[in-house]
Amino acid sequence: MRATMNGEPIELPDGLTVAAMLQHLGVRAERVAVERNGMVVKKARHAEEKLAQDDVLEIVTFVGGG
Amino acid sequence: MDDFVLGGHRFTSRLVVGTGKYKDFPTMQAALEASGAQMVTVAVRRLDLTAKGEASLLHWIPKDMVLLPNTAGCYTADDAVRTCRLARELQLGGENPLVKLEVLSDQKTLLPDVEETLKAARQLVSEGFRVLPYTSDDPVAARKLEEIGCAAVMPLGAPIGSGLGLRNPYSLQMILDQAKVPVIVDAGVGTASDCALCMELGVSGLLVNTAISGAKDPVAMARAMKLATEAGRLAYLSGRIPRKLYGSASSPLAGVIAAK
């Protein structure tokens, strides 16, 4: 399945949930927030919400800033 | 007690510090502690998917410090609103989270785009955020942001990272005269005397990043900023003497031994 992840094209296995995607990428869910097609996917919904072809995904975290 | 109440929090420190541009996390941590700050700003950025297991910023921020996520780097209201929603999710969706709203106009000046800032502020307030907007030193913009329901207004002293200090104290005084929410000077501080000057004018707080992280000794500068902020506040509360053109003797005029 083709998607856009943090502005770059990415190939992901079909039928992943958000939780499974994070696991697939080796990312710990508690440190990140996920946006799918412009909407935040709350952590409580990570295990339910399924990704689809051509999704635009963002995975963000806190970094130093002023 | 002269506490600083902001967005549902009560602080004893009036200095808010940033976490950007430190050479390493241990230096940042030592500077944060030396500053005495109880609130620190953080930015929201795309996770580097190639750098797994990298040390987390939050690990180095003392646990009792309140996080103030910013929308730095956003140039439109839409991006700033999205960033705030992600920041809320990163903080596990706390009620009425604090956000530092910053919508910039261009990369050279880094001056605020007030039109986009107002638009984003309206949306964020309606979603329950406690919005602390970075804005120009324009009293009209500050008044509009307050009317929208922002929890504070944060006029700049000078452009971000410029270290020019408070360029327009008279505009700041107009903002202070009218504001019923805390006024925090955000951006422009270069050294400790800038902190003292702002505090002496009566601002509620200061936000400083580059002037600390970019100093030769960030930890010592953080302490200098802390002391200057406290000194300036105390001077403000003490009520300074009026300025006069001519001298006014401080010793008694009578009983001088001089022959005349």
Contacts between the chains, C-beta under 8 A, distances in Angstrom:
chain1	res1	chain2	res2	distance
A	5	B	49	7.2
A	6	B	46	4.2
A	6	B	47	7.0
A	6	B	49	6.8
A	7	B	46	7.2
A	25	B	49	6.1
A	26	B	52	5.4
A	27	B	47	6.6
A	27	B	49	7.4
A	27	B	52	7.5
A	31	B	56	6.1
A	31	B	58	7.9
A	32	B	47	5.6
A	32	B	90	7.3
A	33	B	44	7.8
A	33	B	86	4.4
A	33	B	87	7.6
A	33	B	89	3.8
A	33	B	90	4.6
A	34	B	89	7.8
A	35	B	82	6.9
A	35	B	85	7.9
A	35	B	86	6.0
A	38	B	82	6.8
A	40	B	85	4.9
A	40	B	86	6.0
A	40	B	88	7.8
A	40	B	89	4.9
A	42	B	89	6.4
A	42	B	93	6.7
A	43	B	89	7.2
A	43	B	92	7.2
A	58	B	46	6.5
A	58	B	86	7.4
A	59	B	46	6.8
A	59	B	47	4.6
A	59	B	49	7.3
A	60	B	44	5.2
A	60	B	45	6.2
A	60	B	46	5.7
A	60	B	47	6.2
A	60	B	86	5.1
A	60	B	90	7.1
A	61	B	44	7.6
A	61	B	45	6.8
A	61	B	47	4.8
A	61	B	56	7.7
A	61	B	57	8.0
A	61	B	90	7.0
A	62	B	42	4.4
A	62	B	43	7.0
A	62	B	44	6.4
A	62	B	45	8.0
A	62	B	57	5.5
A	62	B	58	6.1
A	62	B	67	7.4
A	62	B	69	6.9
A	62	B	87	7.9
A	62	B	90	5.9
A	63	B	42	7.0
A	63	B	43	5.2
A	63	B	44	7.6
A	63	B	45	4.6
A	63	B	57	5.8
A	64	B	18	7.5
A	64	B	19	4.0
A	64	B	20	4.4
A	64	B	21	7.0
A	64	B	22	6.5
A	64	B	28	6.8
A	64	B	42	6.9
A	64	B	43	6.7
A	64	B	57	5.7
A	65	B	18	6.2
A	65	B	19	6.3
A	65	B	20	4.4
A	65	B	41	5.9
A	65	B	42	5.7
A	65	B	43	2.6
A	65	B	70	5.5
A	65	B	72	5.1
A	65	B	209	7.7
A	66	B	18	2.9
A	66	B	19	7.4
A	66	B	20	4.6
A	66	B	21	7.5
A	66	B	41	5.6
A	66	B	43	7.9
A	66	B	70	7.2
A	66	B	72	6.9
A	66	B	160	7.3
A	66	B	161	8.0
A	66	B	207	7.4
A	66	B	208	8.0
A	66	B	209	2.9
A	66	B	210	6.6
